[in-house]
Amino acid sequence: MLVLAPLVRWLLRNGVHYGAVAQGLKQVFVCEARRDLLSRDAKVTDSALSVLSGVHRKDVRAMAALPEVQASLVPTPASMLFTRWVSDPRLRLPSVEGTPGGVLRSRLPRHGPMPSFEALAREVSSDVHPRTLLEEMQRLGLLRVQDDEVELLADQFLAGADEQAAAQTLAVNVADHLNAAVHNLAAPDGARLLEQSVYAYGLSPASAEALGELARDLWAAAFEAMAQAATARLVGDDAAREASPVALPRERMRFGAYYYRESESSELVQAPARPPRRSGTRK
């Protein structure tokens, strides 16, 4: 639960609810179960996947043919309402030029029969109150309320290019951090990967900020050294491959660092100060 909490916080901030994540997790469990069976040269069947993953056989049959996890999440009520608004013919006005499909009605009355935001929301979901959907879409920056009208502000239910790139960076960095940690849980001492951190509490805000700046400086030097070494290694490996009569295997790597700070809980604030503690396994 501790590992999942920051992820759930980010998902909620971006309008992704439990149902969407639960559906996606089914596919993750099936894909990882298949990977585990193949690694043990075991026979991959719907029954074996279902027993190992805990996913019902009916769902396994629907997903077992997929080679990798796909981003096919259940739509949220907010995304469903947005899609209905931009696609429903009843919410379009005739185009002056006679363009097929007409012009999107970007403003709707907040209350009343169709076409209104309230009526549209009730058509999309009978479980979520229109006011709740309105507040959620406002939070996501999809619309705004002026007087008694609701105005649509976006033309697609997607994060911006910068936000998508940041989310992709988050995904690969966190995934490889977890890959290293999970690998170390079962690996013998000689095969463990670098995965360590320094932890301290009882700091003042000024000290925490100063240590954050130190972390940036330390990372800048580490980044430069690793980037230069990786470039030199790549050049040497490419030369070795050209000279080799057989195809040489390829591997990838990722080296990173992180620094996080937040206010302590009341229990820790009242505890006596202790020296910094190192967490992780020495490799």
Phi, psi and omega in degrees: 000324180298322180290323186280336187304312179297324179296314179298321178301316180291319179298315179297321179299332182254016172079019178261120185259179187303317183301320179294317181292320180299319179294318178295323180296326177304315182293322178298315181297319180294316181295318180288328175295319178297318179299319180295316180297317180295324181293337180258011182055031177272157180287129181267108177233165177301320181294317181295319179295320181293317181295316184288321185270335186082004178273139182301145182302326179299317178287325178299316180299326181285337186244346189297335182281349181283126184289325182222165179293130179250154181274070181245077184268152177296132180295146178275160176304323179296316180291325177295318179294318178301312181299318179297319181300314186277350184243343184288123180301333180292344182255028178235146178257149178300136179282141178298323181274359181078025180296132180302137178095337179078188183254135181298134174278099186279348176240134178230147171300144182290321183241165174109182180287172177299140001271116174213159179297317182300314181294321179296317181297321181291330177291324183286317183214129175268354183263337183250127181293141179307323180297322179294318178295322178299313181295321179295317180289330173295317180299324180278359178075023182271337182205171175216158181251126176233119185055241180247027179240151177247126183248130177280130185254340184246155177254358174204150183268069183219151173289155177295167183301317180296319181292323178295318179296319179295320179294321178294319177297316177302315184298311184289323180293311181294322180299315181288330173297315178293323177301316180295315181296315180294321177302317184291337180297329184245350185281145174291164186309316184289346184249008182282149181263161177294123177198088185224165174206161175249131184235134176217146175226171185085015183275151170280159177304322180296320179293319178298320178293319180296319178293329175296320177294320177299319179301319178297317180295317179297320180293321181301316179292318179295319179300314182298315181295317181290321179298317179294317181294320180295319178298316179297319179296319180297318178299315179295319180294320178298319178295320180295323180293321179294328182273345184274137178285345180240155179290125179273143181295157179238143175228160176241162179217161172213130179236126184216177177211156178215158176218130181225142177221148175198166178292144180281159173290163181299328180296317181285326180299323182277348182284152178294146181295141178233159178292160179304144178243142178266130177246159182107179182250130180289127184254000000 
